[in-house]
Amino acid sequence: MIDTADSAKAIQAFDWPHIAHIVLASRAIDTIEEQELVPQKLVFNQFSARGHDLAQVLLGSLLNHQHDGATGYYRSRPFVLSLGLDFVEAVAGPLARSGGYSDGRDIGVVCNYPNMRNGESTGTTLFPMCGGVGSQFSPISGWAQSIVYHRDELNDGRYEGAIGVSMGGDSSMSTSGFWAALNISTTNNLPHLFYIEDNGYGISVPQEVQTPGGDQVANLAAYKQLHIVDGDGTDPLEAACKIKEAVDYVRSGKGCCLLRLKVPRLCGHTFQDTQTYKPAEMIEAEQAKDPLPKLKQFMLDNGLVSETHWSQIEERAEAKVRHAIDEAMHRPQPDPAAITRFVYSEEDAAGQPIVQTRGGLATQDHQFPASTSDAKPEGRRLNMLAAIRQTLDVEMQSNPKVLVFGEDVGPKGGVHGATLGLHQKYGQQRVFDTSLSEEGIIGRSVGMALSGLMPVPEIQFRKYAEPAAEQLTDTGIMRWRTANKFAAPMVVRVPGGFARRGDPWHSMSDEVEWAHKVGWQLVMPSNAEDAVGLLRSALRSNNPTIFFEHRALIDNSWARRPYPGDDFVVPFGKAKTLREGSRLTVISWGAMVERCEQAAEKLNPEKDAIEVIDLRSIQPWDKEAVLASVRKTARCLIVHEDNKTAGFGAEIAATLSDECFFDLDAPLRRLTMPDIPSPHNIHLLEAAVPAVEDIVREMTDLLEL
């Protein structure tokens, strides 16, 4: 039962004619797409929002804080329209015309809305939607945590009252992304509103298959620090009251709220879905719950509109949509010549950065201290762990927007000790532990990066990054698929590779997976000096970076170097020649660099025959340095720990074959681990990982050819 006073407040809180206009416009877009544009094969992947639309528009109408952030999903177009997205942009996306959400690069329903003007936020930011169900939740946990951080740690009062909203269907509550976000936001009491549109189905799968009892919200009733608001999303007054209650609760600073509104899906999952899996009487009952006739009657009954005014709103909405579609249809097709642009941050012809609209430090014109690629060694030799820790410390001192987090990185200082003492020095808000969810760790980082922070999440071991694969992929392609509207620069620290022992779980290398991930930078230092320079470059980069810390090197005596200075950087894509030679080029990275240098010294102590190159940076990699060396020596051996099949050595070999085949005097050779996981028994490990003797043998064979 809705309280009379609450009803009056809810009615007054909304511009009902505007609500009607957006709902009717959304319906018009759906109808024209279904009846005209889809049959004409001008629109593909059409997802109607009929039945979901009223509640979405009501919710969007209350997101009026300049630092509100939201994520939607493929059925969220009414919500985005209510945030202020231009109608032409809304229809240009599904038509895959130039402009739109992505300049034709992404599915039309997968949209984004930076909501910026002249470098300032003008309203709610809609994060780039993702094609995967459930991936929209944990980035809002990161945004909500960033609101608290900006407000309380950076003392920015403009964030007072801001909230994060994540939208999803009932079946999205089955995903790891939902549970990761729920744990993050409830345990930290964050200003996060989970909005669940419950239509009872995930495509054709009923809710009873998704969760015990068919009601996930009921199952969450005992969840601590989670306020639940539940109601009917088709009744205008009830929906308005429930939505206002939920938004007000989160804005008040009380914490996390889950708002579940039951709505009918008045269509198939997509235009092609005939819903034969639903009984006819169920479809008829759902059609009777259509919120649009209810909205009209509600507005008439409350004197909010007359019949004539309603007709005028309806006519104006359809006319505006028709005009927008006509304008979008006259837009040119996207330029195929530009399709490879904005994989990474770019500069214009004058060398000035072309900065994305949202995300990262670059959008705030953040000024870093001066840097140099000239090392200034000082003090004793440090192992790689101490070098990483000192670099994090220096960058955190100079940049209050750097946050370090992950499993056990807080008071414990990390399972390897790389963050030892940082929690005590910088406090819980800047160096903190997370729940055991890699999906949540990286998803949270996305929201933080989009808010303008520099997150430095740690994944404890390379293998444990697998649950975060979806978030990592989506992060890497964000800049490209939004045509430089959004980017999420971050530094993901990942220890991996063999150590004193190996095993399939803690000793995985497989760096090539990230070399293949669009939009990610990947670096693998072999020593403490390069670790400092590469980490500092990553922390100041406008692109996301994987910083791979090899476990065999973190306390390795060969890898120890004096600290190279607080301003030392190593540019990405610049290899380092450790030895110069004239007869054989050896290319390696990570833990194999030491072994290659030892093998070269053993075979050629005069240092005139064998050239050893430490690639340092895998993505980008220094192709020019490698080509120049191989053209000089006419022979090449590539050594890496990763498996041979499709390892990054294959990419180097293919490039050499393409570009300097006729310069070669011998076949290209690769020495790697066999195509197996890292074994645990020490004798098996030594047999699997390329040893100095193995490298000497391959060098000898090549030099004799």
N, C-alpha and C positions, 0 to 999 in steps of 0.2 A: 504494500500500500504506500503510495507516494504522499508525503506530507504536503498540505496545502501551501505552506510557506515555501517549502523547497520547490514546489511546482511553479510558484510565482517567480522565484529567483531564476529557475531554469528558463522560463519563457523570456524573461528579461535579458538573460545572458547571451541570447543569440539573435542575429539578424535573420529572421525567418524568411523574408522574401529572397535574401541572398542565398540562404540554405536551399530553398526551392530552385533557384536559378542554377546552382551548381549540380544538384541532383538531376534536374531535367536535362541539363547539358550533357551530363555523363550518360544518361539514357539515350540521348540523341546520337552521341558518338557510337555507343554500342550498337544501336539499331542500324545506323548507316554503314558501319563496318560489316556487320553480319549480312545485311540485305544487299549491299552494293559493292563494297570494296573487297571483301573476301571472295565472293563469286567472280569478280573481275581479276582476281589474283594480284591485287594491289596491296593487300594486307595479309600477312601470315601470322600464326600464333596469336589468334584473337582470344582474349580472356574477358568475358563480360563480367561486370561488377553488379549486375542487377540483383537486388535483395540485400547486398552488402553496402550499398551506396549511401543511404541516409545516415547510418551511424558513423561511417567514415567522414562524411562532410561535417557532421556535428563535432566530431573529435578535432578535425583539422581547424575548425573555426576557433577553438580555444587555445591553439598553439600560437601564441602571439608574442612570445618573448624572443628577443633577438638572439639568444643563445640556446633556445630549444633545438634539439636534434631528434631526428626520427628515421626509422627504417621501415620500408614497406616491402611488399612482395608483388607478384604478378597480377593480383586482383586489386591493387591499391590506387588506381587512377583517380577515382573520385576524391580520395584523400589528398592527392597531390594537387588536383585542381583547387581544392579548398585552401591550400597553402599559398596559392597565387600563381601557379604555373600558367603561362600564357597558353591560350587555346591552340594557337598555331603550332607551338612547340609540342603540345600534347598529341596532336594528330600527325605531325610530321615524323615523329618517332616510328609509329607503326607503318607508315608509308615508306620508311627507310630513305627519306629525302635528306638533303644537306641540312645542316643545323640539327634540329631535334635534340634528343637527349645525348646522342653519341655520334652525330654526323654519319648515320647509317651503319655504324660498326656493331651495334648490339641489337638484340630483339627489341621490338618497339615497346613492349610493355615493361621492359626492364629499364626504368628511368632513374633520373637523379635531378636534384634541384639545389644548386649552390646558394641561391637567395642572397646574393651579394650585390652591392652597388658601390663603386668607387673604393673598393677595398674594405668596405665595412659591411658587417652582417646586417641585413634588413629584416630578418625573420627566421623562421624555422629552416634549418638545413635538412634536406632529405638526402641521406647517404645514397651512393650508387646501389641500386638494387642488384641482387645476385640471382642467378638461375637456380642455385641450390636451395632446397627447402630447409629452413632452420638456421642458415648462416647469418641471418639478419639480427639475431638476438644479442650475441656477445659484443659486437661493436658498440651497441648502445650502453652496455655496462661500462665500457671504456669511456664513452662520452659522459655518462653520468658521473663517473669517478673524476673526470677532468673538470666537470662543473665544480665539484667540491674542492678540487685542487686549486683551480683558478680563484675561487672565492676565498678559501681559508689560508692557503699557503702563499699565493701570489697577491693576496689582499685586493682582488679585483671585484668591487661591489657590483659591477654590471652583471655578474653571474648569479646574484641572489634571486632565487625563485625560478631559475631555469630548470628544465627537466629533459629527460630523454624518453622517447616513446618507441617501442618496437612492436610492429604489427605482424600478426601471423594467423593462419587458420588453425582449427582445432588439431588437425593431424600434425602440424609442425611441433606440437608439444611432445611428440615422440622422439624428436631428434636430440642428438648430443648437444647441439648448439643451444637449444632451449634450456636444457638442464645446466649447462655450463654457466649461462647468463643468470639463471635463477639463483644458483649458488653464489656467484660473484656479488650480485646486487643485494641479495638478502643478508648475507654475512657482513657486508659493508654498509648496509642500511642506506643504499644509494637512491637518488631521486630518479627512479626508473619505473616507467609505467609499461607493463606488458598488456597489450591490447589483443585479445583473442576473439576472432570472428568464428563462431561455432555454427557451422552449417551441417554438422553431423557426418560429413564425408571427406575423405582424402582421395580425390578422383573418384574411384568406384568403391573404395574400401570404407565400410562404415566404422564409426567411432568405437564400436564394441570390439573390433579387432585391434584397435590401436592401444587400448588401455583397459584395465580391469573395471568392469561395471559400466564402461562406455562414457565415463565422465571424469576427465583428468582434473578438472577444477575441484570437484568434490573430494577427490583424493588428496588435494593440496590443502585442504581446510586446516590441517594441523601444522602447516609449515610456519616456522618461526619468522617473525619480522616481515611477513607478507600479508598486506591488507587485501582482501578479496572483495570485489564488487561484481555482482552477478545480475543479469537482467535480460530483458527482451529488446533486441536491437531494431525491431520493426515498429514498435510503438513510439511515436515521436516524443511524447512527454516523458515516458519512462526512460527511453534512451537518453534524452537530454539530461534528465536528473542524474542518471547513473554515470554518464560521462563527466558531467560537471563535478560530481562527488569524487570521482577517481582523480581527475586532474587537480582539483583543489587539494586533495590529500597529499599528492606528491609535491605540489608547489609549496605546501606549508612546511616542508622539511621533515615530515614524519617518517619518510622512507619509501619503501618499495610497495607497489600496488599491482595487482593483477585484475584487469577488467575483462570479464567475459560477457559478450552479448550474443545471444542466439539469433541467427539470421537465416533466411532461406537462400539457397543457391538457385535462382530462378532460371537456370541454364545448365548446360553441361560444363564439365571442367574446361573445355575449350569449345569453339564453334563446332568442331567435328564430333563432339561427344553427344550421343543421342540419349544417354541416361537409361538404356534398356535394363540396367541393373536395379533400377528403382521401380517399385510397383506403381501402377497408374494412379491409384488412390493417393499415394504419397506425393507424387508430382502435383496432383490437383490440390492437395492440402497446402503444399508449399506456395503455389501460385496465389492461394487465398491469403497468404501472409505478406504479400507484396507491400513494402512500406510506403510506396509512392501514393497510392490512393489514401492510405492512412494519413500521410503528411498533408495532403490536400484537405481532407475532412477536418483534421486538427486545426489547421490554419483558418478554415472557414468558421469553425465552431468558436474559436477564440478571437474572432474579429481581426486576425492578422492579415487577411487578404479577402477580397471579394471574388466572385466567380469571374468577373471581367478582368480583374487584376491577375488572377491565376492564369487565365488564357493569354494575357499579355506576356507574363513571365515565360510561359511555355513557348510562345511564338518567338520571343526574343532569344531564348536559349537555342532553339533549333536554327534560327537565322545566323546566330553567332557561330555555331558549329559549322554550318554550311559554308559560311564565309571563310572560316579558318581552314577547312578542308580544301576549298578552292585555292586559297593562298598557298597552302602547303604543296598542292599538286603542281603549282607553277614554279616551285623551287627546283633548281637543277639537281641532278643526281650527284652524289658525293664524288669528289675527284679521286679516281683510282691512283693517280700519281702520289697522293698524300697518304696512302694506306699504311706505310711503314713509319709515319711520324708519331711521335709521342709515346713510343715504347718506354723511353727514358726522358728525363728532363732535357730540354733543348735550349739553345741560344739563337738569337736572331743574327742577321748579317753583320751587325755591329758588335757582336760578342756579348750582348746583354741577355740575361736569362729570360726565357718565356715562361713565366711563373704560372702554375696552375691557379685556379680560382680559390680552391679550398684545400686545406691540409698542409701540414709541415711548417717548418720555421721560415721558409722562403716567402710565404704569403704575408708574413709580418715584417719582411725586410730585416730579419735578424742579422746582426753584425757579429761575426766571429772574430776572435783575436787573430793577429797576423800569424801566418804559417810559412814554413820553409821545407823543402825536400832535402836540405842539407842537415845531416845528423850532427849533433854536438854532444858526443858521448861524455857522460859525467858520472862519477861515483863508481861503485862496485858493479860487477856483472849481476844482472837480475835474471831469474828464470822467467819464463813466459807468463806464468801466473802473476808474479809480482809486477811485471810490466803492464799487463792488462789492468790490474787493480789500480796502479798508479795513474794510468791514462783515464780510466773511468773517474777517478777522484778529481783529477785536474779539470776534466770537461764538466763535471758536475759543479765544481766551484765556479766556473766561468759562465755556465748556462743553467739557470734554475729550472729550465723546462725539460731537463734530462731526468727520466725516471727509470730505475732499474728494478726488475722484479722477475719472479719465477718460483719454482719449487725449491725451498730451502736456501734462497739467496739472502734472506734477512738476517736474524741473529746468528744463525749457523755460519753464514758467510759463503754458502754454496757448497755442494758436495765435493768440489775440487778446491775450494778456498779462494776463488777469484774475486769474491765480493766481501771478503773478510774485513770487518771494521766499518764498512760503508753504512750499514744500517745504524750503527751507534752514532756515527758522525752526522748523517743527514736525516735520520728520523724515519718513522713509519710511513709517512706519506710519500717519500721519495725512493726508499729501498724497502721492499716488502715481499713477503711470501704470498703465494697464490695457492688455490686449490689444485688438486692433481687433475688438471684438464688442459692438455696442450691446445685443444680447440679454443678453450676459453682464454688461455694466455695470449694467443695470437689475435683472436677476435677482439679482446679487450684493447690490445695494442692498436688495432685499426681505429677504434673510436678515439683513443688518445691522440693518435697522429692527425686525424681529421680535425681535432680541436686545436691543433697548433703546438702540441707537446712533442718531445722526442722520446718515444718509448724504447727501452733497451731490454726486451724480454730474453730470458734464458730458457732454452730447452735442454734438460739435463744431459741427454745423450742423443746422438743423431737418430737412432731408431725411434725415439719417442716423439719425433716430429711427425710421424705418419698420421696420428689422429688430427693434426693441424693442417693436413694437406689442402683441404678445401679453402681455408682462410688464407693460406700462403699463396695459393693460385690466384684467388680473387684479389688479393692485395697487389700482386705483381701486375695484373692486367688492368688495374683500376684506371691508371692514367690514360692508357690507350683506348679503353672502351668508353671513356667519357670525353674523349677528344680534348684532354688536358684541362678538364674542369676540376677533377679531383685527383689527389695523389696522397699516399699514406707512407711517407718516409719513416723508416724505423731501422734499428739494428738488432737482428736476431742472433744472439750468441749461442752457438751449438758446439759443444765438445763431441768428438767422435774419433773413430779410428782405433786401432789396436793400442794396447798399453803393455804392461808387464805380462798380461794375459789377454787373450781374446775371448770373444763369445758372440753369438748371433745377435745379442740384444744391446750390449753396451759398446761394441767395437765396430759397428757399421761405418763405412765411409760413404759410398754412394753419392758423392758430391755432384755427379753428373745430372742427377735429378733436378737440382736447382740451376745448373747451367742451362737446362732446357726449359725452366720456368720463365715465361715471358715477363720482363720488367724487373727481375731481381738481379742485383749485383752479388757476386760471390767471390770471397777472398779466403785464402788459406795460407797464413804466414808460416814460415819454417823456423823462425827465430824471434827472440824477444824484441829486437829493434824493429823488424818489419811489423810485428804485432802492434806495437805502439803507433807506427805511422799509418797502418791500414785501418786500425780501429778509430783513430782520430779522423781520418778521411771519411769513414763511414758515418761517424757521429755528426759530421758537418755536411753530409751529402743531402741532396734533394731527392734521392731515390732510396727505395728499401734495399737493405743489404743483409746477406747471410755472412756472418763472421764465424768461420769454422776454426775451432781451437783443437788441434790434434792432441789427443791424450798422451801419446808417446813423447810429446815435445814440451808439455807444460812444466815439467821439472827436469828436463834433459840438459846435461852439462854442455853439449855442443850448441844447443839453441840459446844459451845464455849470452846476453850482450849488455853493455852499459846502457843506462837510460839515455835516449838520444835527444832529450829536451822537450819542454812543454809545448813547443811550437812545431815539432817535427811531424810531417805528414808524408805518406807514400801515395802518390797518385795511382788511381785504379788503372789497370791496363798497361802497366809498365813493369816488364820483367827485369830481373837482376842477373847479370852475368857474374858467376862466382869464380870461374876460371876461363881464361881465353885459350883457344886452341885452333888448330888449322885442319885437322883430319876427321874429327867426329864431333857432332853436336849431341849432347845429352840434355833432354828436357824433362823436368820433374817439378813437383810441388809438394807441400806438406812434409810428412815424415820421411819421404823417399829422398828428399834433397840431401840430407846428411849422408845417406848411404851412397848416393851417386857421387858426392864429393870424395868420400873415402875410397870408393872404387877407382875413381880417376887418379887419385893420389897414389894408390897402390900400383896401378898399371902404368902410370905415366908421371913419375915424380918430377920430371923436368918441366911439366906444365906447358908443353908446347903442342901436344896432339889433341887433347880432349877439351872441348868447351862445354861447361856445365851451366845451364840456365835454370834459375828458379823462377817459375812463372808467376808466383805470388798471387796473382789475380786471375781467376778462371773466367769470370764474366764481368767486365770485358777481359779478353786475353790479348797479349802483346803479339799479334800476328806478324807485325813488321819485323820485330826483333828476331823472331823465330825464323822467318823466311830469309832474312839477311845472314843469319848464322849458318843455316843449312846450305845456302848458295855458296858460302865460303868454304865449308868443310865437305860438302857433297855426300855426307852420311848423317843419319839421324837415328838415335835411340830414344824412345819415350818410355819413361818409367813411372808407374803410379800404383797405388795400393788398391784402388777400386777394381772391380771385376773387368775382365778384358772386353767382353761383348758389350758394345755400345758405351764403353767408358769414354772419358773425355779425350783420352789418347787417340781414339778413333777419329774424333773431329779434327785434331791436329794433323793426323796422318792424311786424312782426306784433303785438307787444305793444302798440305805440302804436295800431294799428288796432283792436285788441280793446278797449282801455281808455280811449282818449280820441279816438275817431273824430270825435265831434260838436264837439270843441274845435278841430278843424283848419280853417284857412282856405285851405289849399292841399294838393295831394297830397304824400305823403311821398316823399322823393327820396333815392336812394343813388348815390354816386359811388365807384367801385372800379376795380381792375384788370379788364380783360376776362378771360374764362375761358381763360387761357393761362398757361403757366409764365413765370417771369421771364426775359426775353431778355438776351443778353449785350452785343450792340452798344449803345453808349451812346445812340444816336438812337432805337433801338427801345425801350430801357428808358424813356427820357423820354416816349415816346409811350404806353407802357403804364401807368406809375405816375401816379396823379392829381397834377398839378402845381398850383402856386399859381394860375395863370391858369385852369385847369379849375375849381378850387374857386370862384374869383371869379365865373366865368360862371354856375355853378349857383346861387350865392348871389343873384346879380342876378336871375336868372329867377324864383326863389322870392319874392323881395321885391316883384317887379312883379306877381305874381299876385293 
